[in-house]
Amino acid sequence: MIRVGVAGAGGRMGRLVCETVAGQDDMELVGGYDPFHAGEDVAGVEIGGDPTCLEGSEVVIEFTNPDVVEDNLGRWRSHGSHAVVGTSGFDAARIASVADGWGSGPPNCLIVPNFSIGAVLMMRFAELAAPHFSAAEVIELHHDRKADAPSGTSLATAERIGAARPEQSRAVEPRESVPGSRGGKVSGVPVHSVRLAGLLAHQEVILGSAGEVLTIRHDSTDRVSFMPGVLLAVRRVGEFPGVTVGLDRLLDL
């Protein structure tokens, strides 16, 4: 039985994660931490307002705010708990900072830009396609309550495309008559962020060469699409020492 705590338990994703964990035969939900929802009930446990409420968790699932996630990770490590991180906003610099502070483990830390299996495959397909096209761009679309832009998934995608295709080749680099109209560049790859009510989590990778365009798109239309990846991460985080990024190794990609 895996003893699991959830940080950010009062949020939309946190509540769904709590309910999902509580329904597993091989997991026990031992606590939820969220200072903004302390005292509320979720999946049969009372949400605590102090991080000590998650002491005793073998694994802590982190779905909090980008501003507090690194401090939280230091706490979970000091408790001896593995961490599974779903908080967005992890670029290469932040991942390096966490890896430096975390060390070799155990406990272990798994940072997951996107828990959707389809999204993980989309990123891998884009990485495989990138060397065969002149250039690529990423468009990510999310609901209007998402606190960060660009998304962690788009950052990871662009970094992987840039590593696979370091030279992005275009006939010209256009001058922006409106600043920001070409998006923000990540590893040389333009990334464009859309925030609108009615969206959940969507991403397009567009790759182009002379005479052809390849578009790879993934859509999450319900947050339940993230739960299989969350459960996989909880079950296997103990197998990967130190800090690991993404579900690729867990899926043998």
C-alpha atoms as one frame of an Amber mdcrd trajectory, in Angstrom:
protein
   0.000   0.000   0.000   1.492   3.340  -1.107   0.856   6.174   1.341   0.110
   9.291  -0.722  -0.229  12.959   0.201  -1.447  15.714  -2.126  -0.214  19.331
  -2.051  -2.694  21.742  -3.583  -5.496  19.408  -2.559  -8.164  22.114  -2.666
  -7.674  23.038  -6.327  -9.490  21.526  -9.290  -6.669  19.147 -10.182  -5.812
  18.502  -6.541  -9.343  17.415  -5.679  -9.521  15.094  -8.678  -6.134  13.597
  -7.779  -7.292  13.009  -4.189 -10.454  11.270  -5.340  -8.533   9.155  -7.853
  -5.876   8.084  -5.323  -8.531   7.262  -2.723 -10.180   4.906  -5.221  -7.057
   2.772  -5.818  -6.646  -0.621  -4.146  -2.867  -0.161  -3.791  -2.882   3.421
  -2.474  -3.935   5.198   0.709  -4.679   8.923   0.725  -3.100  10.020   3.997
  -3.480  13.779   3.729  -4.076  16.881   1.689  -2.249  20.191   2.099  -3.652
  23.529   0.934  -3.533  26.659   3.130  -6.292  28.260   1.041  -8.727  25.387
   1.683  -7.740  24.254   5.187 -10.511  22.443   7.026 -12.381  21.376   3.915
 -13.042  17.700   3.208 -11.758  16.003   0.083 -12.086  12.280  -0.604 -12.685
  11.606   3.089  -9.691  13.496   4.505  -9.516  16.981   6.005  -7.274  19.394
   4.130  -4.520  20.745   6.349  -3.082  24.242   6.311   0.373  23.248   7.537
   2.800  21.174   5.421   3.503  18.879   8.379   0.125  17.279   7.646   1.827
  15.327   4.848   4.552  13.833   7.031   4.445  10.062   6.715   3.573  10.161
   3.005   5.705   7.871   0.885   4.831   9.973  -2.162   3.630  13.584  -2.304
   1.850  14.699  -5.466   2.517  18.403  -5.995  -0.175  20.463  -7.762   0.413
  23.923  -6.338   1.464  27.355  -7.623   4.746  27.917  -9.511   5.698  30.538
  -6.913   5.779  28.059  -4.014   6.592  24.728  -5.610  10.362  24.793  -5.023
   9.976  25.586  -1.325   7.428  22.772  -1.058   9.787  20.306  -2.710  12.420
  21.091  -0.094   9.882  20.219   2.596   8.855  16.903   1.010  12.484  15.902
   0.584  13.166  16.693   4.244  10.227  14.433   5.144  11.813  11.592   3.144
   8.928  11.590   0.660   9.213  10.991  -3.075   7.733  13.897  -5.041   5.605
  13.731  -8.182   5.348  17.262  -9.575   2.468  18.376 -11.788   2.882  22.110
 -11.154   3.564  23.900 -14.438   6.223  26.473 -15.293   9.335  24.274 -15.195
  11.784  25.519 -17.797  15.340  24.185 -18.116  16.699  26.662 -15.554  14.112
  25.763 -12.923  14.609  22.036 -13.497  18.369  22.517 -13.061  17.742  24.425
  -9.825  15.544  21.647  -8.442  18.035  18.958  -9.497  20.872  20.843  -7.799
  18.933  21.214  -4.564  17.423  17.747  -4.563  20.568  15.703  -5.102  20.835
  12.068  -6.036  18.155  10.648  -3.729  16.397   8.699  -2.461  13.862  10.094
  -2.014  13.266  10.760  -5.704  11.594  13.560  -7.633   9.639  13.155 -10.872
   8.745  16.400 -12.693   5.995  15.829 -15.263   5.151  18.616 -17.754   2.028
  16.725 -18.800   0.467  13.585 -17.301  -1.607  12.810 -20.396  -0.205   9.754
 -22.196  -1.325  11.288 -25.505   0.560  14.507 -24.769   3.722  12.558 -23.934
   3.464  10.765 -27.278   2.832  14.087 -29.060   6.077  15.496 -27.640   8.002
  12.396 -28.654   6.555  12.415 -32.199   7.525  16.096 -32.573  11.062  15.349
 -31.413  11.366  12.515 -33.934  10.001  14.642 -36.779  12.053  17.784 -36.088
  15.321  16.782 -37.830  13.406  16.158 -41.057  11.860  19.653 -41.352  13.305
  23.125 -41.817  11.617  24.677 -38.792   8.826  24.268 -36.275   6.480  26.356
 -34.131   4.387  25.444 -31.097   0.915  26.762 -30.296  -0.451  25.918 -26.860
  -4.026  26.670 -25.825  -5.357  26.549 -22.262  -8.255  27.700 -20.100  -8.197
  31.292 -18.913  -7.469  30.374 -15.270  -4.033  28.957 -16.038  -1.535  31.040
 -14.067   1.549  30.680 -16.281   2.461  31.049 -19.935   3.861  29.324 -21.832
   2.806  25.947 -20.482   5.270  23.418 -19.150   4.328  21.077 -21.983   5.122
  23.662 -24.664   8.433  24.517 -22.985   9.440  20.861 -22.907   8.288  20.345
 -26.499  10.222  23.341 -27.823  13.369  22.358 -25.930  13.224  18.851 -27.378
  12.615  20.161 -30.907  15.493  22.627 -30.516  17.829  19.874 -29.365  16.821
  17.642 -32.283  16.944  20.487 -34.827  19.273  23.230 -33.497  19.142  25.330
 -36.686  15.629  26.590 -37.392  15.749  27.647 -41.042  13.397  30.333 -42.458
  13.763  32.459 -45.584  13.625  35.621 -43.449  13.139  36.495 -39.808  10.259
  38.972 -39.991  10.305  42.285 -38.161   7.504  42.490 -35.599   5.268  45.501
 -36.216   3.491  44.476 -32.998   5.912  43.301 -30.261   5.313  39.673 -29.317
   3.414  38.791 -32.484   5.955  36.081 -33.323   5.655  34.537 -29.866   8.469
  33.793 -27.454  11.434  31.687 -28.522  12.428  28.605 -26.547  15.584  26.884
 -27.824  15.080  28.832 -31.063  11.504  27.568 -31.501   8.640  30.131 -31.410
   5.989  29.318 -28.815   2.552  30.962 -28.886   0.178  30.900 -25.896  -3.622
  31.199 -26.067  -5.784  31.640 -22.939  -9.564  31.463 -23.392 -12.619  30.272
 -21.496 -13.915  27.034 -22.965 -10.477  25.511 -23.507  -8.837  22.935 -21.250
  -5.378  21.831 -22.499  -4.432  21.686 -26.167  -1.261  21.907 -28.227  -0.263
  21.981 -31.882   3.228  21.458 -33.216   3.566  22.686 -36.810   6.651  21.589
 -38.744   7.390  22.932 -42.234   9.694  22.332 -45.164   9.477  23.297 -48.831
   6.184  21.977 -50.191   4.902  20.263 -47.038   3.644  20.833 -43.515   3.212
  18.308 -40.717   0.834  19.181 -37.863   0.804  17.151 -34.646  -2.058  18.064
 -32.311  -3.179  16.820 -28.942  -6.346  17.759 -27.042  -7.268  17.022 -23.440
 -10.996  17.652 -23.130 -11.366  16.431 -19.532  -8.968  16.401 -16.573  -9.549
  12.674 -16.150  -7.131  12.267 -19.086  -4.290  13.110 -16.683  -5.119  10.502
 -14.047  -3.547   7.376 -15.631  -0.245   9.260 -15.862  -0.507  10.476 -12.261
  -1.089   6.937 -10.993   1.756   5.570 -13.121   4.091   8.220 -11.681   3.101
   7.447  -8.086   3.639   3.738  -8.573   7.062   4.070 -10.220   8.743   7.233
  -8.890  10.710   5.091  -6.448  12.505   3.382  -9.349  14.244   6.520 -10.683
  16.935   8.044  -8.429  17.338  11.792  -8.168  15.327  14.100 -10.435  13.638
  12.727 -13.570  11.673  14.789 -16.084   8.646  13.427 -17.919   6.967  10.062
 -18.265   9.061   8.905 -21.231  11.259   6.522 -19.236   8.227   5.117 -17.458
   6.625   4.396 -20.855   9.876   3.031 -22.380   9.909   5.749 -25.055
